[in-house]
Amino acid sequence: MTDVTSADEPGTDYVYFDTAAAAPPVREAVDAAVEYLRKTGDVGPYLPRFRSEIYTRLEEIRSETATLFQATPEEIAFTRNGTEAICLVARGLRWNEGDEIIVPDTEMLSNVAIWRMLEQDVGVTVVTVEAGATGVLDPEAIAEAITDRTRLVTFASLSNVTGVVQPVRDICEVAASHGVLTHVDAAQSLGIVPLGFDDWHCDFISACTRKGLRGIEGSGVLAVRSALTDQLRPTLAGWWNTQIDPGTGDVTVPPTARRLEAGSPNVPAILALGGAVEAVRKTGIDHIHQTVRELTDYAAGRLRALGEVDIYGPEDDSRRLGIIPFNLRGVDPDHLTTSLEDRGIIIESGHFMAGPILAEYGIEKMARISLNYFNTRQEIDRFIDAVSTRKDHAR
Ligand SMILES: Cc1ncc(COP(=O)(O)O)c(C=O)c1O
C-alpha cells in the first residue's frame, strides 16, 4: 500500500481535497510553531540563549530547505508567502524600458499582477503566450515569442487550475539558449514533485509552503541562483538584512539570498517549514510523488466514468498531477461544493483566473479537487458516491 491513510493524521473525518489552496499542515510543522510560541509566552522571545538557539535553527532550516530546491543555503530566502517571493524577483531585477517579459496565459494573479504593474512603473512589455484550453505550454511557442528584448520567462511548474505539469526544463533551456532568465513558480509543486535547479535549469524558483509541502500559512521561499544574487536588489531593507557604514552612510547587504529578507523573520512559520521539510524527508519525495500520481489517475478515471461530467484541461491525465477541475452538468459548482461540505468532503469552486478554459467551454466557474499523499482511494470513492448522488438529484 502506498497510501498514507487519513486515519494516521491528526484532525477529523473530513475528506480534504483542497491542497491546491492549502493543505493541513503536518504535525511536525504545527508542533514546531506551537512549541516556539508557547515558549515565547513562558520565557519571552528574547531570552538571549533561547534567541541564539532559534537563530541557529533558522539557518539549519535554510540548509534543509535548500536540499528541496537542489540549491545551496546561500541561494535560499525565506519569504512571507509565494506572492512575495515572485514580487522580490520582479521588483529586484533592474529593468529597462522596452524589456519584454513572457507570461503565459496559464498563470494565476500572483504571477500576473506584479508584471503588469512593472509595465506601468518602468515601461516593460508583458508578452502573453497562449497555452489554450488544455493548459499545456509548448516550449516552441515560448521560443517563438522570444525577441532580442526578452529578459525573462515566468511561469508555474504545475497549474493551480488544470494541474498540468509543464515541461519546465525544456522551457528553461529554450530561454537560456537565448540568454533569457527564467522564474518558475513552484507554489503547487513544492513538497509533491522532486524539483530544483539541477532538474529545471532555471534561475529563480518561488514557492509557498502551505500547499503540497504542508507547512503553515504565512511562509514562502525564493531560491536565487548564486550567480544572480548581485542582480537582485532588495526591495525591502532594515535591521535584518543591511549594515550602514557610519562614516559614509553607505548601505550594504549580504552577498546571499538572505539580502531579500528584511525585518524580524516570521519565526513560527520558518520553524514550521523546518518541520514540514523534515516530514517530506521522512516520507520521501519520490513516494509522495508516486502516491499523488496514482491517486490522480484513480480520481480522474472514476470522475470520467460517472458521465455528465466535464473535466477541464488535458484529456491525457498523465499530463496533470493532483489537481482536477470539473463540472457536473446542470449543477452549479458552488452548490456542489456546499453540498459536499455538508457530507464532510472539502473541495473548492471558482473561476481560478482560468480565462482560456472558461471561454473555451463557455462556463463561468468550475469545481476543483486537489489531492495530496495523505488522501486515499477510499476517500475518492466517498467523493464519487457523493457526486453521483448530487447528479441523480439534478435530474
Ligand atoms: C500557482 C500559484 N502561484 C502563486 C501562489 C501564491 O502563493 P501565496 O498564496 O503563498 O502568496 C499560489 C497560491 O494560491 C498559486 O497557486
The ligand as an ORCA input file, in Angstrom:
! r2SCAN-3c Opt
* xyz 0 1
  C       0.359     28.830     -8.828
  C       0.402     29.728     -7.638
  N       1.339     30.681     -7.573
  C       1.446     31.524     -6.522
  C       0.571     31.440     -5.478
  C       0.676     32.440     -4.356
  O       1.121     31.875     -3.175
  P       0.754     32.617     -1.775
  O      -0.696     32.368     -1.542
  O       1.639     31.916     -0.799
  O       1.072     34.029     -1.924
  C      -0.429     30.467     -5.485
  C      -1.359     30.365     -4.346
  O      -2.509     30.341     -4.330
  C      -0.523     29.582     -6.601
  O      -1.466     28.646     -6.682
*
